[in-house]
Amino acid sequence: MKNITVSVPDHVYRNARVAAAQRDTSLSALVVSYLERLSGRMDEFARLESLQHEVQAEIGQFRAADRLGRDEVHDRAVR
């Protein structure tokens, strides 16, 4: 386990201590919980970013000239 040192304003420290006491836990446990959630979000972001790159690679070449015209779009929607 690693120790970290964080400097926060006095009012933030007091409010965090109160929040920890209300949750019947320690300030360290609150920080660990927050960092774990943050890490999980980063993992999810990386997963989604990778998925985005895979999908974009499968699209191939996109050309604006390949778009359907307005009339073609409406004709296709009616059928």
QUIVEN-V161497 format. One record per residue. N is the residue number from 1. RES is the residue in one small letter. SS is DSSP state (H for helix, E for strand, C for the rest). PHI is phi in whole degrees, 0 to 359 (none if undefined). PSI is psi in radians with two decimals (999 if undefined). Layout:
# QUIVEN-V161497
N RES SS PHI PSI
N RES SS PHI PSI
This chain:
# QUIVEN-V161497
1 m C none 2.41
2 k C 259 2.52
3 n C 260 2.49
4 i C 232 2.69
5 t C 244 2.24
6 v C 231 2.34
7 s C 258 2.23
8 v C 226 2.71
9 p C 299 2.68
10 d H 305 -0.76
11 h H 293 -0.58
12 v H 293 -0.75
13 y H 299 -0.82
14 r H 299 -0.81
15 n H 296 -0.65
16 a H 292 -0.68
17 r H 297 -0.73
18 v H 297 -0.79
19 a H 299 -0.71
20 a H 295 -0.75
21 a H 296 -0.70
22 q H 297 -0.49
23 r C 265 0.07
24 d C 56 0.82
25 t C 217 -3.14
26 s C 262 2.84
27 l H 296 -0.68
28 s H 300 -0.73
29 a H 295 -0.65
30 l H 296 -0.74
31 v H 294 -0.75
32 v H 300 -0.78
33 s H 300 -0.79
34 y H 299 -0.81
35 l H 294 -0.61
36 e H 295 -0.76
37 r H 296 -0.74
38 l H 299 -0.78
39 s H 298 -0.71
40 g H 297 -0.68
41 r H 294 -0.65
42 m H 293 -0.68
43 d H 298 -0.76
44 e H 294 -0.70
45 f H 298 -0.78
46 a H 297 -0.69
47 r H 297 -0.81
48 l H 294 -0.66
49 e H 296 -0.72
50 s H 297 -0.75
51 l H 299 -0.72
52 q H 300 -0.77
53 h H 295 -0.68
54 e H 297 -0.80
55 v H 296 -0.77
56 q H 297 -0.62
57 a H 293 -0.56
58 e H 284 -0.38
59 i H 294 -0.60
60 g C 80 -2.57
61 q C 270 2.32
62 f C 251 2.30
63 r C 230 2.34
64 a H 297 -0.47
65 a H 293 -0.31
66 d H 278 -0.05
67 r C 292 2.62
68 l C 284 2.60
69 g C 285 2.91
70 r H 302 -0.81
71 d H 296 -0.70
72 e H 296 -0.69
73 v H 297 -0.81
74 h H 291 -0.65
75 d H 297 -0.74
76 r H 291 -0.60
77 a H 290 -0.54
78 v H 284 -0.63
79 r C 292 999
